[in-house]
């Protein structure tokens, strides 16, 4: 059974349209979302969280409500309420939810070295990394059943990103929830996600399992296919003298094993090939 079922999302702007149809995400599934600036990633996530009534979205087979507390949403915020004490900020955030895991909250805050009980530290005193860790903790502690992360680790140093991503992956697995994880950092998506959505100009142009991208997709030249049977592969995108192909024939995979087929190569190839 799908945890989140997007039957239709449509957003029209003067120079841009987002159209997402028939997208299903299951329990224990982390779906990476990647695309260039303006492709529609944030618009898609905000439509799910803040305007589902204008679209057709089901959560656990029920019509999703606006700002449903079952959905945890996190993006890269600045220091909101910078003059507020951390302790007061946590209390304010906690008071907006019916469910709250205080043990998890204190465990993660201690792990990340965010000391708040003394009441001496303001939100604005936190570094960018510590601030994002705080927002991350608060997002997890209201018992979300599905997570939406919108460039939440953007700009953080690799050590903090690695720690957050590791804890996030463990949380999704332990609580049997689902997640859409948007990021420009392909290596992070490759580590944390089980499936990849590639969005371009408001449309999903690829929906594939990460493992299959690694084993079945290749960037090759047209001449590499001269002697290959037409039913042994399918052309996903063609650009200049190269193409992205999906290979079905195991013997052809063996022949192409030294061809470019990193996740990054595939994504660039599907985006037009400028860097593939």
Secondary structure, 3 states (H helix, E strand, C coil): CEEEEEEEEEEEECCEEEEEEEEEEECCCEEEEECCCCCCHHHHHHHHHHCHHHCEEEECCEECCCCCCCEEEEECCCCCCCCCEHHHHHHHHHCCCCCCCHHHHHHHHHHCCCCCCCCCCEHHHCCHHHHHHHHHHHHHCCCCCEEEEECCCCCCCHHHHHHHHHHHHHHHHHHCCEEEEECCCHHHHHHHCCEEEEEECCEEEEEEEHHHHHHHEEEEEHHHHCCCCHHHEEEEEEECCEEEEEECCHHHHHHCCCCECCHHHHHHHHCCCCCC
